[in-house]
Amino acid sequence: MKDLEVYQPVWKKYLPVIAMKIKEAQRKNEPISFSLYKPEFQVASKRKKISFEFDLEMKDSRVMNNSSIPPIAKDLSEVLRQNLAMKQQIGIGYFKFSMNSDFIFTIQVEPEVVVASI
């Protein structure tokens, strides 16, 4: 597996939960957080001292901060875009995905801002 595909199996496992939490964040119009299982990511990386923290911003299913995200976030973005249902779900709108050092995963959905032309 190349470096960018290391975390994809783990993210694929969490995909149904992520899809459900995105819908919840959209419905409640507030960030949703939940815990992920740290050992799954540690086993996937096979590296000792590595940071799993990241902030991933996507708009219309495109990564907005592509140059500054680690492989774990790049793998998440790929898994989201490869899954047809997820691609449709995140295809319109602005989404922020983040994970902190305690493996708390947060999904934030920003409402679309419509600019009226005069």
LUMTILUM-974615 format. One record per residue: residue in three letters; y negated, x negated, z negated of N, C-alpha, C, CB in turn. Coordinates in steps of 0.1 Angstrom, whole numbers, padded with zeros to 4 digits, always signed. Atoms other than C-alpha are relative to their C-alpha. Glycine has a CB too. Layout:
N
AlaYXZYXZYXZYXZ...
***
This chain:
118
Met+0012-0008+0000+0000+0000+0000-0012-0009+0000+0000+0009-0012Lys+0012+0008+0001-0034-0013+0007-0008+0004-0012-0008+0001+0013Asp+0008-0001+0012-0060-0016-0020-0006+0015-0001-0011-0010+0000Leu+0007-0013+0001-0077+0018-0012+0010+0011-0001-0008+0002+0013Glu-0010-0011+0001-0045+0038-0013+0007+0000-0013+0010-0001+0011Val-0007+0001+0013-0034+0028-0048-0001+0012-0008-0006-0012-0008Tyr+0002-0011+0009-0048+0058-0066+0002+0014+0007-0014+0000-0006Gln-0001-0013-0007-0042+0085-0039+0012+0008-0006+0003-0003+0014Pro-0010-0009+0006-0008+0096-0054-0004+0007-0013+0013-0008-0002Val+0005-0005+0013-0024+0101-0088-0010+0012+0003-0006-0010-0009Trp+0010-0011-0003-0053+0121-0073+0007+0012+0007-0011-0006+0010Lys-0007-0011-0006-0029+0142-0052+0006+0009-0010+0010-0005+0010Lys-0007-0008+0011-0011+0152-0084-0011+0009-0006+0006-0010-0010Tyr+0010-0008+0007-0044+0164-0099-0008+0009+0009-0010-0010-0006Leu+0007-0009-0010-0056+0182-0067-0001+0014-0004+0006-0002+0013Pro+0001-0014+0003-0047+0217-0078-0009+0003-0012+0014+0005-0004Val+0009-0001+0011-0065+0212-0111-0014-0002+0004+0004-0010-0012Ile+0013+0002-0005-0095+0198-0094-0006+0012+0008-0001-0013+0009Ala+0005-0012-0008-0097+0227-0070-0003+0012-0009+0012+0004+0010Met+0003-0011+0009-0095+0252-0098-0013-0003-0008+0012+0001-0010Lys+0012+0004+0008-0122+0233-0118-0013+0001+0009+0002-0014-0006Ile+0012-0002-0009-0145+0232-0087-0004+0014+0000+0003-0006+0014Lys+0003-0015+0000-0143+0270-0085-0006+0004-0013+0013+0008+0003Glu+0006-0004+0013-0150+0273-0122-0014-0005-0001+0009-0006-0011Ala+0013+0005+0001-0180+0250-0119-0010+0008+0009+0000-0015+0005Gln+0008-0008-0008-0193+0270-0090-0003+0014-0006+0007+0002+0014Arg+0002-0013+0006-0188+0303-0108-0009+0000-0012+0014+0006-0004Lys+0008+0001+0012-0204+0292-0140-0013-0007+0002+0008-0008-0011Asn+0012+0007-0004-0230+0271-0123-0004-0011-0011-0012+0009+0002Glu+0002+0010+0010-0225+0243-0149+0011-0010+0002+0000+0006-0014Pro-0010+0010-0001-0206+0210-0151+0012+0003-0008-0006-0014-0005Ile-0013-0002+0007-0169+0212-0160+0006-0014-0002+0009+0009+0009Ser-0007+0012+0003-0151+0184-0177+0014+0002-0005-0008-0008-0011Phe-0013-0001+0005-0115+0178-0185+0006-0014+0000+0009+0009+0009Ser-0006+0013+0002-0093+0149-0196+0011-0003+0011+0006-0001-0014Leu-0010+0005-0009-0071+0128-0172+0009-0009-0009-0005-0007+0012Tyr-0010+0009+0008-0040+0108-0184-0002-0014+0004+0014+0005+0003Lys+0003+0014-0003-0051+0072-0186+0012-0009+0005-0005-0006-0013Pro-0011+0008-0005-0016+0056-0182+0003+0002+0015+0012+0003-0009Glu-0004-0002-0014-0011+0072-0148-0009-0010+0009-0003+0014+0004Phe+0009+0008-0007-0042+0053-0135+0003-0015-0002-0014+0003-0003Gln-0003+0014+0003-0033+0021-0153+0013-0005+0007+0002-0002-0015Val-0012+0004-0007+0002+0020-0138-0002-0001+0015+0012+0011-0003Ala+0003+0001-0015-0011+0027-0103-0008-0012+0003-0008+0013+0004Ser+0008+0011-0003-0036-0001-0105+0008-0013-0001-0012-0001-0009Lys-0008+0012+0003-0011-0027-0118-0009-0012-0004+0008-0004+0012Arg+0009+0010+0005-0041-0047-0130-0004+0002-0014-0013-0001+0010Lys+0004-0001+0015-0051-0054-0166-0014+0005-0002+0003-0013-0007Lys+0014-0003+0004-0088-0054-0172-0007+0005+0012-0007-0012-0006Ile+0006-0007-0011-0102-0029-0148-0008+0012-0005+0010+0004+0012Ser+0008-0012+0005-0129-0003-0152+0003+0012+0009-0015-0003+0001Phe-0003-0012-0008-0120+0032-0141-0012+0010+0001+0012+0007-0006Glu+0012-0009+0000-0155+0046-0145-0006+0000+0014-0010-0005-0010Phe+0007-0001-0013-0173+0059-0115-0008+0013+0001+0011+0001+0012Asp+0008-0012-0003-0198+0084-0101+0001+0001+0015-0015-0002-0004Leu-0002-0003-0014-0190+0099-0067-0009+0012+0004+0015+0002+0003Glu+0009-0011-0005-0216+0120-0048+0004+0004+0014-0015-0003-0001Met-0004-0004-0013-0205+0141-0019-0009+0012+0004+0015+0004+0001Lys+0008-0011-0006-0226+0164+0004+0007+0004+0013-0015-0004+0002Asp-0007-0005-0012-0208+0186+0029+0012-0009+0004-0010+0000+0012Ser-0013+0008+0000-0176+0166+0023-0002-0015+0005+0010+0007+0009Arg+0003+0014-0004-0193+0133+0031-0005-0008-0013-0011-0001+0011Val+0004+0008+0012-0197+0105+0005-0014-0005+0002+0010-0012-0002Met+0014+0004-0001-0234+0099-0002-0002-0014-0006-0008+0010-0008Asn+0002+0013+0006-0230+0067-0023+0011-0009+0003-0002+0001-0016Asn-0012+0008-0005-0202+0050-0003+0000-0014-0004+0001+0002+0014Ser+0000+0015+0002-0214+0014-0008+0002-0004-0015-0013-0005+0006Ser+0000+0004+0014-0215+0016-0046+0012+0006-0008-0012+0004-0006Ile-0011-0006+0008-0182+0033-0055+0013-0009+0000+0003+0014+0006Pro-0012+0008+0000-0150+0016-0066+0012+0006+0007+0004-0003-0015Pro-0011-0005-0007-0116+0020-0050+0006+0013-0006+0011-0010+0000Ile-0005-0013+0006-0106+0048-0075-0008+0012+0005+0000-0001-0015Ala+0008-0011-0005-0135+0069-0063+0002+0002+0015-0015-0002-0003Lys-0002-0001-0015-0129+0061-0026+0013+0007+0002+0000-0014+0006Asp-0013-0007-0002-0093+0072-0030-0002+0015-0003+0011-0006-0009Leu+0003-0014+0003-0105+0105-0046-0007+0007+0012-0009+0001-0013Ser+0007-0006-0011-0129+0111-0017+0010+0002+0012-0012-0008+0004Glu-0009-0001-0011-0101+0105+0008+0010+0011-0002+0008-0013+0002Val-0009-0011+0004-0077+0128-0010-0006+0014+0002+0006-0001-0014Leu+0007-0013-0001-0103+0156-0011-0002+0003+0015-0014-0001-0007Arg+0003-0003-0014-0111+0152+0026+0013+0002+0008-0008-0011+0006Gln-0013-0001-0007-0074+0149+0037+0006+0014-0002+0009-0011-0004Asn-0005-0013+0003-0065+0182+0021-0008+0011+0006+0002+0002-0015Leu+0007-0010-0008-0075+0211+0044-0007+0010-0010+0009+0008+0009Ala+0006-0010+0009-0081+0236+0015-0012-0006-0008+0010+0005-0010Met+0011+0007+0007-0102+0210-0004-0012-0003+0009+0005-0012-0007Lys+0011+0003-0009-0121+0200+0026-0009+0012+0003+0006-0005+0014Gln+0007-0012-0002-0131+0236+0032-0008+0003-0013+0009+0012+0003Gln+0007-0003+0012-0140+0240-0005-0012-0009-0003+0010-0002-0012Ile+0011+0009+0002-0163+0210-0006-0008-0002+0013+0005-0014-0005Gly+0006+0002-0013-0174+0213+0030-0014+0004+0001+0007+0008+0010Ile+0014-0004+0000-0207+0230+0022-0004-0002-0015-0002+0014+0005Gly+0006+0001+0013-0227+0219-0008+0000-0015-0005+0008+0008-0010Tyr+0001+0013+0005-0234+0189-0030+0008+0000-0013-0015-0003-0003Phe-0009+0002+0011-0208+0177-0055-0001-0013-0006+0014+0003+0004Lys+0000+0012+0007-0208+0151-0082+0013-0001-0008-0013-0002-0009Phe-0012+0003+0007-0175+0137-0095-0002-0012-0008+0012+0000+0010Ser+0001+0013+0007-0175+0112-0123+0011-0001-0011-0014+0000-0008Met-0010+0002+0010-0151+0097-0148-0006-0011-0009+0014-0004+0006Asn+0004+0010+0010-0160+0078-0180+0011-0008-0005-0008+0007-0011Ser-0010+0009+0005-0142+0052-0199+0011+0006-0009-0007-0011-0009Asp-0010-0007+0008-0124+0078-0220+0009+0009+0009-0007+0009-0010Phe-0007-0008-0011-0110+0093-0187-0003+0015-0001+0015-0002-0002Ile+0006-0013-0001-0131+0124-0190-0005+0002+0014-0011+0004-0011Phe+0003-0002-0014-0134+0137-0154-0010+0012+0000+0012+0003+0009Thr+0011-0011-0001-0166+0158-0147-0002+0003+0014-0012-0005-0008Ile+0004-0005-0014-0173+0180-0117-0013+0008-0002+0011+0009+0005Gln+0012-0007+0000-0208+0191-0111-0003+0005+0014-0012-0009-0005Val+0004-0005-0013-0218+0214-0083-0015+0004+0000+0009+0013+0003Glu+0014-0002-0001-0254+0214-0072-0002+0012+0010-0008-0012+0004Pro+0003-0011-0010-0267+0246-0056-0007-0005+0012-0008+0011-0007Glu+0006+0004-0012-0278+0243-0021-0015+0005+0000+0007+0007+0013Val+0014-0003+0000-0316+0242-0018-0004+0003+0015-0009-0012-0005Val+0004-0004-0013-0329+0261+0012-0015-0002+0001+0004+0015+0003Val+0014+0003-0002-0362+0249+0025-0005+0009+0012-0003-0015+0003Ala+0006-0009-0010-0382+0275+0044-0010-0007+0008-0006+0013-0007Ser+0010+0007-0008-0402+0263+0073-0011+0010+0002+0006-0004+0014Ile+0012-0009-0001-0437+0277+0076-0006-0002+0014-0010-0004-0010
***
